[in-house]
Amino acid sequence: MQTYVVSQRGVHMADAQDEQSRVASPKQVGRPRRSEQALLDAAAAVFVESGVDAPVREIAAKAGVGMGTIYRHFPTRPELVV
């Protein structure tokens, strides 16, 4: 069975190797959920220590992630607090 891939460069046929390279490994599939839980755990700890007005960078540091990761999961501070 032929698979076609649409990209910014146009449409082309994908071979089996291309198809396999796009399949997420089990390790990658669980990563967002683990990252989100790590953020929630870190936020809870920081909020207890410093209050809900604590800097987002402090939460990111405690979770061991970049600030972009926090905003990817929780685009606004109220979403993180809730």
PyMOL Python script that loads the backbone (N, CA, C, O; Angstrom):
from pymol import cmd

cmd.read_pdbstr("""\
ATOM      1  N   MET A   1       0.845  -1.179   0.000  1.00  0.00           N
ATOM      2  CA  MET A   1       0.000   0.000   0.000  1.00  0.00           C
ATOM      3  C   MET A   1       0.889   1.240   0.000  1.00  0.00           C
ATOM      4  O   MET A   1       1.825   1.350   0.792  1.00  0.00           O
ATOM      5  N   GLN A   2       0.585   2.154  -0.886  1.00  0.00           N
ATOM      6  CA  GLN A   2       1.354   3.381  -0.980  1.00  0.00           C
ATOM      7  C   GLN A   2       0.816   4.415   0.000  1.00  0.00           C
ATOM      8  O   GLN A   2      -0.395   4.551   0.177  1.00  0.00           O
ATOM      9  N   THR A   3       1.713   5.126   0.620  1.00  0.00           N
ATOM     10  CA  THR A   3       1.346   6.191   1.532  1.00  0.00           C
ATOM     11  C   THR A   3       1.851   7.501   0.953  1.00  0.00           C
ATOM     12  O   THR A   3       2.997   7.593   0.512  1.00  0.00           O
ATOM     13  N   TYR A   4       1.004   8.502   0.955  1.00  0.00           N
ATOM     14  CA  TYR A   4       1.398   9.810   0.456  1.00  0.00           C
ATOM     15  C   TYR A   4       1.518  10.766   1.634  1.00  0.00           C
ATOM     16  O   TYR A   4       0.719  10.738   2.569  1.00  0.00           O
ATOM     17  N   VAL A   5       2.539  11.610   1.559  1.00  0.00           N
ATOM     18  CA  VAL A   5       2.796  12.570   2.615  1.00  0.00           C
ATOM     19  C   VAL A   5       2.636  13.976   2.041  1.00  0.00           C
ATOM     20  O   VAL A   5       3.199  14.295   0.994  1.00  0.00           O
ATOM     21  N   VAL A   6       1.877  14.799   2.724  1.00  0.00           N
ATOM     22  CA  VAL A   6       1.691  16.187   2.306  1.00  0.00           C
ATOM     23  C   VAL A   6       2.533  17.050   3.222  1.00  0.00           C
ATOM     24  O   VAL A   6       2.408  16.979   4.445  1.00  0.00           O
ATOM     25  N   SER A   7       3.391  17.863   2.630  1.00  0.00           N
ATOM     26  CA  SER A   7       4.226  18.768   3.412  1.00  0.00           C
ATOM     27  C   SER A   7       4.243  20.111   2.718  1.00  0.00           C
ATOM     28  O   SER A   7       3.575  20.297   1.701  1.00  0.00           O
ATOM     29  N   GLN A   8       4.996  21.041   3.254  1.00  0.00           N
ATOM     30  CA  GLN A   8       5.099  22.358   2.637  1.00  0.00           C
ATOM     31  C   GLN A   8       5.777  22.272   1.272  1.00  0.00           C
ATOM     32  O   GLN A   8       5.595  23.150   0.428  1.00  0.00           O
ATOM     33  N   ARG A   9       6.549  21.228   1.059  1.00  0.00           N
ATOM     34  CA  ARG A   9       7.249  21.046  -0.216  1.00  0.00           C
ATOM     35  C   ARG A   9       6.410  20.308  -1.244  1.00  0.00           C
ATOM     36  O   ARG A   9       6.880  20.088  -2.361  1.00  0.00           O
ATOM     37  N   GLY A  10       5.203  19.924  -0.914  1.00  0.00           N
ATOM     38  CA  GLY A  10       4.345  19.243  -1.870  1.00  0.00           C
ATOM     39  C   GLY A  10       3.927  17.872  -1.380  1.00  0.00           C
ATOM     40  O   GLY A  10       4.025  17.562  -0.192  1.00  0.00           O
ATOM     41  N   VAL A  11       3.462  17.060  -2.307  1.00  0.00           N
ATOM     42  CA  VAL A  11       3.004  15.714  -1.992  1.00  0.00           C
ATOM     43  C   VAL A  11       4.024  14.730  -2.539  1.00  0.00           C
ATOM     44  O   VAL A  11       4.474  14.861  -3.677  1.00  0.00           O
ATOM     45  N   HIS A  12       4.387  13.741  -1.727  1.00  0.00           N
ATOM     46  CA  HIS A  12       5.284  12.702  -2.215  1.00  0.00           C
ATOM     47  C   HIS A  12       4.926  11.369  -1.581  1.00  0.00           C
ATOM     48  O   HIS A  12       4.244  11.307  -0.558  1.00  0.00           O
ATOM     49  N   MET A  13       5.405  10.301  -2.215  1.00  0.00           N
ATOM     50  CA  MET A  13       5.148   8.966  -1.679  1.00  0.00           C
ATOM     51  C   MET A  13       6.138   8.699  -0.553  1.00  0.00           C
ATOM     52  O   MET A  13       7.309   9.068  -0.640  1.00  0.00           O
ATOM     53  N   ALA A  14       5.657   8.059   0.497  1.00  0.00           N
ATOM     54  CA  ALA A  14       6.507   7.703   1.632  1.00  0.00           C
ATOM     55  C   ALA A  14       6.782   6.214   1.572  1.00  0.00           C
ATOM     56  O   ALA A  14       5.890   5.421   1.271  1.00  0.00           O
ATOM     57  N   ASP A  15       8.012   5.838   1.858  1.00  0.00           N
ATOM     58  CA  ASP A  15       8.303   4.408   1.907  1.00  0.00           C
ATOM     59  C   ASP A  15       8.120   3.908   3.339  1.00  0.00           C
ATOM     60  O   ASP A  15       7.825   4.693   4.241  1.00  0.00           O
ATOM     61  N   ALA A  16       8.292   2.623   3.544  1.00  0.00           N
ATOM     62  CA  ALA A  16       8.063   2.018   4.865  1.00  0.00           C
ATOM     63  C   ALA A  16       8.954   2.637   5.933  1.00  0.00           C
ATOM     64  O   ALA A  16       8.527   2.804   7.075  1.00  0.00           O
ATOM     65  N   GLN A  17      10.195   2.980   5.570  1.00  0.00           N
ATOM     66  CA  GLN A  17      11.113   3.561   6.552  1.00  0.00           C
ATOM     67  C   GLN A  17      10.616   4.930   7.004  1.00  0.00           C
ATOM     68  O   GLN A  17      10.682   5.248   8.191  1.00  0.00           O
ATOM     69  N   ASP A  18      10.111   5.754   6.059  1.00  0.00           N
ATOM     70  CA  ASP A  18       9.542   7.051   6.438  1.00  0.00           C
ATOM     71  C   ASP A  18       8.381   6.868   7.400  1.00  0.00           C
ATOM     72  O   ASP A  18       8.270   7.578   8.400  1.00  0.00           O
ATOM     73  N   GLU A  19       7.511   5.904   7.088  1.00  0.00           N
ATOM     74  CA  GLU A  19       6.328   5.639   7.900  1.00  0.00           C
ATOM     75  C   GLU A  19       6.722   5.249   9.323  1.00  0.00           C
ATOM     76  O   GLU A  19       6.123   5.726  10.286  1.00  0.00           O
ATOM     77  N   GLN A  20       7.722   4.390   9.455  1.00  0.00           N
ATOM     78  CA  GLN A  20       8.148   3.939  10.785  1.00  0.00           C
ATOM     79  C   GLN A  20       8.792   5.065  11.575  1.00  0.00           C
ATOM     80  O   GLN A  20       8.687   5.094  12.801  1.00  0.00           O
ATOM     81  N   SER A  21       9.458   5.994  10.894  1.00  0.00           N
ATOM     82  CA  SER A  21      10.127   7.081  11.614  1.00  0.00           C
ATOM     83  C   SER A  21       9.128   8.065  12.214  1.00  0.00           C
ATOM     84  O   SER A  21       9.474   8.796  13.141  1.00  0.00           O
ATOM     85  N   ARG A  22       7.874   8.100  11.696  1.00  0.00           N
ATOM     86  CA  ARG A  22       6.863   9.011  12.225  1.00  0.00           C
ATOM     87  C   ARG A  22       6.069   8.423  13.375  1.00  0.00           C
ATOM     88  O   ARG A  22       5.330   9.150  14.037  1.00  0.00           O
ATOM     89  N   VAL A  23       6.195   7.153  13.629  1.00  0.00           N
ATOM     90  CA  VAL A  23       5.449   6.510  14.704  1.00  0.00           C
ATOM     91  C   VAL A  23       6.143   6.831  16.026  1.00  0.00           C
ATOM     92  O   VAL A  23       7.346   6.608  16.161  1.00  0.00           O
ATOM     93  N   ALA A  24       5.408   7.345  16.988  1.00  0.00           N
ATOM     94  CA  ALA A  24       5.970   7.712  18.285  1.00  0.00           C
ATOM     95  C   ALA A  24       6.323   6.461  19.079  1.00  0.00           C
ATOM     96  O   ALA A  24       5.573   5.485  19.097  1.00  0.00           O
ATOM     97  N   SER A  25       7.452   6.509  19.721  1.00  0.00           N
ATOM     98  CA  SER A  25       7.841   5.382  20.566  1.00  0.00           C
ATOM     99  C   SER A  25       7.030   5.444  21.857  1.00  0.00           C
ATOM    100  O   SER A  25       6.533   6.511  22.217  1.00  0.00           O
ATOM    101  N   PRO A  26       6.887   4.318  22.563  1.00  0.00           N
ATOM    102  CA  PRO A  26       6.143   4.329  23.831  1.00  0.00           C
ATOM    103  C   PRO A  26       6.725   5.334  24.817  1.00  0.00           C
ATOM    104  O   PRO A  26       5.999   5.907  25.630  1.00  0.00           O
ATOM    105  N   LYS A  27       8.025   5.544  24.745  1.00  0.00           N
ATOM    106  CA  LYS A  27       8.681   6.489  25.640  1.00  0.00           C
ATOM    107  C   LYS A  27       8.185   7.913  25.372  1.00  0.00           C
ATOM    108  O   LYS A  27       7.969   8.679  26.311  1.00  0.00           O
ATOM    109  N   GLN A  28       8.001   8.275  24.081  1.00  0.00           N
ATOM    110  CA  GLN A  28       7.552   9.613  23.730  1.00  0.00           C
ATOM    111  C   GLN A  28       6.087   9.839  24.054  1.00  0.00           C
ATOM    112  O   GLN A  28       5.693  10.956  24.388  1.00  0.00           O
ATOM    113  N   VAL A  29       5.278   8.802  23.962  1.00  0.00           N
ATOM    114  CA  VAL A  29       3.842   8.934  24.166  1.00  0.00           C
ATOM    115  C   VAL A  29       3.520   9.371  25.581  1.00  0.00           C
ATOM    116  O   VAL A  29       2.633  10.205  25.764  1.00  0.00           O
ATOM    117  N   GLY A  30       4.196   8.848  26.585  1.00  0.00           N
ATOM    118  CA  GLY A  30       3.901   9.176  27.972  1.00  0.00           C
ATOM    119  C   GLY A  30       4.562  10.431  28.475  1.00  0.00           C
ATOM    120  O   GLY A  30       4.239  10.907  29.564  1.00  0.00           O
ATOM    121  N   ARG A  31       5.485  10.980  27.702  1.00  0.00           N
ATOM    122  CA  ARG A  31       6.251  12.143  28.161  1.00  0.00           C
ATOM    123  C   ARG A  31       5.385  13.357  28.486  1.00  0.00           C
ATOM    124  O   ARG A  31       5.586  13.950  29.546  1.00  0.00           O
ATOM    125  N   PRO A  32       4.429  13.769  27.638  1.00  0.00           N
ATOM    126  CA  PRO A  32       3.636  14.950  27.993  1.00  0.00           C
ATOM    127  C   PRO A  32       2.873  14.793  29.299  1.00  0.00           C
ATOM    128  O   PRO A  32       2.777  15.738  30.082  1.00  0.00           O
ATOM    129  N   ARG A  33       2.330  13.602  29.535  1.00  0.00           N
ATOM    130  CA  ARG A  33       1.576  13.378  30.768  1.00  0.00           C
ATOM    131  C   ARG A  33       2.504  13.458  31.984  1.00  0.00           C
ATOM    132  O   ARG A  33       2.142  14.038  33.008  1.00  0.00           O
ATOM    133  N   ARG A  34       3.707  12.870  31.868  1.00  0.00           N
ATOM    134  CA  ARG A  34       4.668  12.931  32.974  1.00  0.00           C
ATOM    135  C   ARG A  34       5.123  14.363  33.205  1.00  0.00           C
ATOM    136  O   ARG A  34       5.265  14.792  34.350  1.00  0.00           O
ATOM    137  N   SER A  35       5.356  15.113  32.118  1.00  0.00           N
ATOM    138  CA  SER A  35       5.780  16.507  32.252  1.00  0.00           C
ATOM    139  C   SER A  35       4.707  17.323  32.953  1.00  0.00           C
ATOM    140  O   SER A  35       5.001  18.135  33.831  1.00  0.00           O
ATOM    141  N   GLU A  36       3.459  17.099  32.557  1.00  0.00           N
ATOM    142  CA  GLU A  36       2.366  17.851  33.172  1.00  0.00           C
ATOM    143  C   GLU A  36       2.257  17.516  34.654  1.00  0.00           C
ATOM    144  O   GLU A  36       2.043  18.413  35.470  1.00  0.00           O
ATOM    145  N   GLN A  37       2.399  16.257  35.015  1.00  0.00           N
ATOM    146  CA  GLN A  37       2.331  15.875  36.428  1.00  0.00           C
ATOM    147  C   GLN A  37       3.500  16.459  37.205  1.00  0.00           C
ATOM    148  O   GLN A  37       3.327  16.906  38.338  1.00  0.00           O
ATOM    149  N   ALA A  38       4.693  16.461  36.607  1.00  0.00           N
ATOM    150  CA  ALA A  38       5.858  17.065  37.260  1.00  0.00           C
ATOM    151  C   ALA A  38       5.628  18.558  37.481  1.00  0.00           C
ATOM    152  O   ALA A  38       6.016  19.098  38.517  1.00  0.00           O
ATOM    153  N   LEU A  39       5.001  19.224  36.519  1.00  0.00           N
ATOM    154  CA  LEU A  39       4.693  20.646  36.677  1.00  0.00           C
ATOM    155  C   LEU A  39       3.697  20.882  37.798  1.00  0.00           C
ATOM    156  O   LEU A  39       3.863  21.792  38.610  1.00  0.00           O
ATOM    157  N   LEU A  40       2.665  20.056  37.836  1.00  0.00           N
ATOM    158  CA  LEU A  40       1.660  20.207  38.893  1.00  0.00           C
ATOM    159  C   LEU A  40       2.257  19.960  40.274  1.00  0.00           C
ATOM    160  O   LEU A  40       1.954  20.681  41.225  1.00  0.00           O
ATOM    161  N   ASP A  41       3.103  18.943  40.380  1.00  0.00           N
ATOM    162  CA  ASP A  41       3.757  18.662  41.670  1.00  0.00           C
ATOM    163  C   ASP A  41       4.662  19.814  42.080  1.00  0.00           C
ATOM    164  O   ASP A  41       4.653  20.238  43.236  1.00  0.00           O
ATOM    165  N   ALA A  42       5.444  20.319  41.128  1.00  0.00           N
ATOM    166  CA  ALA A  42       6.353  21.426  41.421  1.00  0.00           C
ATOM    167  C   ALA A  42       5.564  22.687  41.775  1.00  0.00           C
ATOM    168  O   ALA A  42       5.924  23.403  42.711  1.00  0.00           O
ATOM    169  N   ALA A  43       4.493  22.960  41.032  1.00  0.00           N
ATOM    170  CA  ALA A  43       3.681  24.150  41.307  1.00  0.00           C
ATOM    171  C   ALA A  43       3.075  24.073  42.703  1.00  0.00           C
ATOM    172  O   ALA A  43       3.069  25.060  43.438  1.00  0.00           O
ATOM    173  N   ALA A  44       2.572  22.910  43.063  1.00  0.00           N
ATOM    174  CA  ALA A  44       1.982  22.760  44.397  1.00  0.00           C
ATOM    175  C   ALA A  44       3.024  23.036  45.477  1.00  0.00           C
ATOM    176  O   ALA A  44       2.744  23.738  46.448  1.00  0.00           O
ATOM    177  N   ALA A  45       4.227  22.485  45.308  1.00  0.00           N
ATOM    178  CA  ALA A  45       5.285  22.692  46.296  1.00  0.00           C
ATOM    179  C   ALA A  45       5.688  24.161  46.378  1.00  0.00           C
ATOM    180  O   ALA A  45       5.867  24.700  47.470  1.00  0.00           O
ATOM    181  N   VAL A  46       5.829  24.807  45.222  1.00  0.00           N
ATOM    182  CA  VAL A  46       6.226  26.221  45.207  1.00  0.00           C
ATOM    183  C   VAL A  46       5.112  27.094  45.774  1.00  0.00           C
ATOM    184  O   VAL A  46       5.387  28.038  46.514  1.00  0.00           O
ATOM    185  N   PHE A  47       3.866  26.795  45.443  1.00  0.00           N
ATOM    186  CA  PHE A  47       2.751  27.583  45.971  1.00  0.00           C
ATOM    187  C   PHE A  47       2.668  27.471  47.497  1.00  0.00           C
ATOM    188  O   PHE A  47       2.338  28.447  48.170  1.00  0.00           O
ATOM    189  N   VAL A  48       2.961  26.299  48.040  1.00  0.00           N
ATOM    190  CA  VAL A  48       2.949  26.126  49.494  1.00  0.00           C
ATOM    191  C   VAL A  48       4.079  26.953  50.122  1.00  0.00           C
ATOM    192  O   VAL A  48       3.892  27.596  51.155  1.00  0.00           O
ATOM    193  N   GLU A  49       5.252  26.926  49.480  1.00  0.00           N
ATOM    194  CA  GLU A  49       6.412  27.642  50.020  1.00  0.00           C
ATOM    195  C   GLU A  49       6.296  29.161  49.849  1.00  0.00           C
ATOM    196  O   GLU A  49       6.579  29.924  50.773  1.00  0.00           O
ATOM    197  N   SER A  50       5.868  29.592  48.633  1.00  0.00           N
ATOM    198  CA  SER A  50       5.955  31.012  48.290  1.00  0.00           C
ATOM    199  C   SER A  50       4.630  31.677  47.964  1.00  0.00           C
ATOM    200  O   SER A  50       4.600  32.884  47.721  1.00  0.00           O
ATOM    201  N   GLY A  51       3.548  30.940  47.951  1.00  0.00           N
ATOM    202  CA  GLY A  51       2.247  31.506  47.594  1.00  0.00           C
ATOM    203  C   GLY A  51       1.984  31.405  46.105  1.00  0.00           C
ATOM    204  O   GLY A  51       2.881  31.089  45.323  1.00  0.00           O
ATOM    205  N   VAL A  52       0.740  31.676  45.718  1.00  0.00           N
ATOM    206  CA  VAL A  52       0.353  31.524  44.319  1.00  0.00           C
ATOM    207  C   VAL A  52       0.922  32.605  43.414  1.00  0.00           C
ATOM    208  O   VAL A  52       0.807  32.504  42.193  1.00  0.00           O
ATOM    209  N   ASP A  53       1.527  33.625  43.982  1.00  0.00           N
ATOM    210  CA  ASP A  53       2.155  34.669  43.173  1.00  0.00           C
ATOM    211  C   ASP A  53       3.630  34.379  42.898  1.00  0.00           C
ATOM    212  O   ASP A  53       4.344  35.242  42.388  1.00  0.00           O
ATOM    213  N   ALA A  54       4.083  33.191  43.225  1.00  0.00           N
ATOM    214  CA  ALA A  54       5.478  32.810  42.989  1.00  0.00           C
ATOM    215  C   ALA A  54       5.788  32.889  41.499  1.00  0.00           C
ATOM    216  O   ALA A  54       4.914  32.620  40.675  1.00  0.00           O
ATOM    217  N   PRO A  55       7.018  33.254  41.140  1.00  0.00           N
ATOM    218  CA  PRO A  55       7.386  33.355  39.728  1.00  0.00           C
ATOM    219  C   PRO A  55       7.300  31.995  39.016  1.00  0.00           C
ATOM    220  O   PRO A  55       7.636  30.954  39.580  1.00  0.00           O
ATOM    221  N   VAL A  56       6.845  32.041  37.773  1.00  0.00           N
ATOM    222  CA  VAL A  56       6.739  30.819  36.974  1.00  0.00           C
ATOM    223  C   VAL A  56       8.119  30.181  36.797  1.00  0.00           C
ATOM    224  O   VAL A  56       8.230  28.956  36.749  1.00  0.00           O
ATOM    225  N   ARG A  57       9.164  30.996  36.700  1.00  0.00           N
ATOM    226  CA  ARG A  57      10.518  30.433  36.530  1.00  0.00           C
ATOM    227  C   ARG A  57      10.923  29.585  37.733  1.00  0.00           C
ATOM    228  O   ARG A  57      11.697  28.639  37.589  1.00  0.00           O
ATOM    229  N   GLU A  58      10.410  29.914  38.916  1.00  0.00           N
ATOM    230  CA  GLU A  58      10.689  29.117  40.111  1.00  0.00           C
ATOM    231  C   GLU A  58      10.026  27.730  39.990  1.00  0.00           C
ATOM    232  O   GLU A  58      10.613  26.720  40.379  1.00  0.00           O
ATOM    233  N   ILE A  59       8.827  27.697  39.461  1.00  0.00           N
ATOM    234  CA  ILE A  59       8.121  26.429  39.245  1.00  0.00           C
ATOM    235  C   ILE A  59       8.852  25.605  38.195  1.00  0.00           C
ATOM    236  O   ILE A  59       9.032  24.398  38.361  1.00  0.00           O
ATOM    237  N   ALA A  60       9.274  26.257  37.109  1.00  0.00           N
ATOM    238  CA  ALA A  60       9.999  25.563  36.047  1.00  0.00           C
ATOM    239  C   ALA A  60      11.290  24.956  36.583  1.00  0.00           C
ATOM    240  O   ALA A  60      11.621  23.812  36.271  1.00  0.00           O
ATOM    241  N   ALA A  61      12.010  25.716  37.382  1.00  0.00           N
ATOM    242  CA  ALA A  61      13.269  25.216  37.951  1.00  0.00           C
ATOM    243  C   ALA A  61      13.013  24.011  38.850  1.00  0.00           C
ATOM    244  O   ALA A  61      13.736  23.017  38.787  1.00  0.00           O
ATOM    245  N   LYS A  62      11.988  24.103  39.680  1.00  0.00           N
ATOM    246  CA  LYS A  62      11.659  22.995  40.589  1.00  0.00           C
ATOM    247  C   LYS A  62      11.264  21.745  39.810  1.00  0.00           C
ATOM    248  O   LYS A  62      11.588  20.630  40.220  1.00  0.00           O
ATOM    249  N   ALA A  63      10.554  21.926  38.668  1.00  0.00           N
ATOM    250  CA  ALA A  63      10.119  20.788  37.852  1.00  0.00           C
ATOM    251  C   ALA A  63      11.232  20.281  36.939  1.00  0.00           C
ATOM    252  O   ALA A  63      11.138  19.182  36.394  1.00  0.00           O
ATOM    253  N   GLY A  64      12.283  21.078  36.772  1.00  0.00           N
ATOM    254  CA  GLY A  64      13.375  20.674  35.897  1.00  0.00           C
ATOM    255  C   GLY A  64      13.037  20.806  34.417  1.00  0.00           C
ATOM    256  O   GLY A  64      13.520  20.036  33.587  1.00  0.00           O
ATOM    257  N   VAL A  65      12.195  21.799  34.093  1.00  0.00           N
ATOM    258  CA  VAL A  65      11.800  22.038  32.704  1.00  0.00           C
ATOM    259  C   VAL A  65      11.992  23.517  32.391  1.00  0.00           C
ATOM    260  O   VAL A  65      12.231  24.327  33.287  1.00  0.00           O
ATOM    261  N   GLY A  66      11.885  23.858  31.116  1.00  0.00           N
ATOM    262  CA  GLY A  66      11.949  25.248  30.701  1.00  0.00           C
ATOM    263  C   GLY A  66      10.599  25.920  30.880  1.00  0.00           C
ATOM    264  O   GLY A  66       9.574  25.254  31.031  1.00  0.00           O
ATOM    265  N   MET A  67      10.608  27.231  30.861  1.00  0.00           N
ATOM    266  CA  MET A  67       9.355  27.960  31.031  1.00  0.00           C
ATOM    267  C   MET A  67       8.390  27.698  29.874  1.00  0.00           C
ATOM    268  O   MET A  67       7.175  27.725  30.065  1.00  0.00           O
ATOM    269  N   GLY A  68       8.917  27.450  28.691  1.00  0.00           N
ATOM    270  CA  GLY A  68       8.060  27.144  27.549  1.00  0.00           C
ATOM    271  C   GLY A  68       7.225  25.905  27.781  1.00  0.00           C
ATOM    272  O   GLY A  68       6.086  25.822  27.322  1.00  0.00           O
ATOM    273  N   THR A  69       7.787  24.936  28.495  1.00  0.00           N
ATOM    274  CA  THR A  69       7.042  23.709  28.803  1.00  0.00           C
ATOM    275  C   THR A  69       5.846  24.020  29.688  1.00  0.00           C
ATOM    276  O   THR A  69       4.762  23.468  29.497  1.00  0.00           O
ATOM    277  N   ILE A  70       6.046  24.896  30.646  1.00  0.00           N
ATOM    278  CA  ILE A  70       4.931  25.277  31.520  1.00  0.00           C
ATOM    279  C   ILE A  70       3.826  25.932  30.701  1.00  0.00           C
ATOM    280  O   ILE A  70       2.656  25.573  30.830  1.00  0.00           O
ATOM    281  N   TYR A  71       4.199  26.899  29.852  1.00  0.00           N
ATOM    282  CA  TYR A  71       3.189  27.610  29.071  1.00  0.00           C
ATOM    283  C   TYR A  71       2.555  26.728  27.997  1.00  0.00           C
ATOM    284  O   TYR A  71       1.439  27.008  27.559  1.00  0.00           O
ATOM    285  N   ARG A  72       3.238  25.677  27.565  1.00  0.00           N
ATOM    286  CA  ARG A  72       2.643  24.739  26.611  1.00  0.00           C
ATOM    287  C   ARG A  72       1.505  23.968  27.276  1.00  0.00           C
ATOM    288  O   ARG A  72       0.471  23.720  26.656  1.00  0.00           O
ATOM    289  N   HIS A  73       1.698  23.592  28.532  1.00  0.00           N
ATOM    290  CA  HIS A  73       0.673  22.834  29.263  1.00  0.00           C
ATOM    291  C   HIS A  73      -0.367  23.746  29.904  1.00  0.00           C
ATOM    292  O   HIS A  73      -1.547  23.400  29.960  1.00  0.00           O
ATOM    293  N   PHE A  74       0.061  24.899  30.384  1.00  0.00           N
ATOM    294  CA  PHE A  74      -0.812  25.831  31.104  1.00  0.00           C
ATOM    295  C   PHE A  74      -0.568  27.244  30.530  1.00  0.00           C
ATOM    296  O   PHE A  74       0.284  27.976  31.031  1.00  0.00           O
ATOM    297  N   PRO A  75      -1.313  27.618  29.486  1.00  0.00           N
ATOM    298  CA  PRO A  75      -1.058  28.900  28.818  1.00  0.00           C
ATOM    299  C   PRO A  75      -1.208  30.139  29.705  1.00  0.00           C
ATOM    300  O   PRO A  75      -0.615  31.177  29.413  1.00  0.00           O
ATOM    301  N   THR A  76      -1.987  30.045  30.776  1.00  0.00           N
ATOM    302  CA  THR A  76      -2.148  31.203  31.660  1.00  0.00           C
ATOM    303  C   THR A  76      -1.902  30.783  33.112  1.00  0.00           C
ATOM    304  O   THR A  76      -2.033  29.612  33.468  1.00  0.00           O
ATOM    305  N   ARG A  77      -1.547  31.751  33.925  1.00  0.00           N
ATOM    306  CA  ARG A  77      -1.300  31.473  35.348  1.00  0.00           C
ATOM    307  C   ARG A  77      -2.545  30.904  36.029  1.00  0.00           C
ATOM    308  O   ARG A  77      -2.423  29.935  36.779  1.00  0.00           O
ATOM    309  N   PRO A  78      -3.738  31.463  35.802  1.00  0.00           N
ATOM    310  CA  PRO A  78      -4.922  30.877  36.466  1.00  0.00           C
ATOM    311  C   PRO A  78      -5.124  29.400  36.140  1.00  0.00           C
ATOM    312  O   PRO A  78      -5.574  28.636  36.994  1.00  0.00           O
ATOM    313  N   GLU A  79      -4.794  28.988  34.911  1.00  0.00           N
ATOM    314  CA  GLU A  79      -4.926  27.561  34.572  1.00  0.00           C
ATOM    315  C   GLU A  79      -3.968  26.710  35.397  1.00  0.00           C
ATOM    316  O   GLU A  79      -4.307  25.600  35.807  1.00  0.00           O
ATOM    317  N   LEU A  80      -2.785  27.232  35.635  1.00  0.00           N
ATOM    318  CA  LEU A  80      -1.795  26.506  36.444  1.00  0.00           C
ATOM    319  C   LEU A  80      -2.240  26.467  37.910  1.00  0.00           C
ATOM    320  O   LEU A  80      -2.120  25.438  38.574  1.00  0.00           O
ATOM    321  N   VAL A  81      -2.747  27.579  38.397  1.00  0.00           N
ATOM    322  CA  VAL A  81      -3.168  27.648  39.800  1.00  0.00           C
ATOM    323  C   VAL A  81      -4.340  26.695  40.064  1.00  0.00           C
ATOM    324  O   VAL A  81      -4.365  26.002  41.080  1.00  0.00           O
ATOM    325  N   VAL A  82      -5.292  26.668  39.157  1.00  0.00           N
ATOM    326  CA  VAL A  82      -6.467  25.795  39.327  1.00  0.00           C
ATOM    327  C   VAL A  82      -6.010  24.354  39.255  1.00  0.00           C
ATOM    328  O   VAL A  82      -6.827  23.440  39.372  1.00  0.00           O
TER     329      VAL A  82
END
""", "prot")
cmd.dss("prot")
cmd.show_as("cartoon", "prot")
cmd.util.cbc("prot")
cmd.orient("prot")
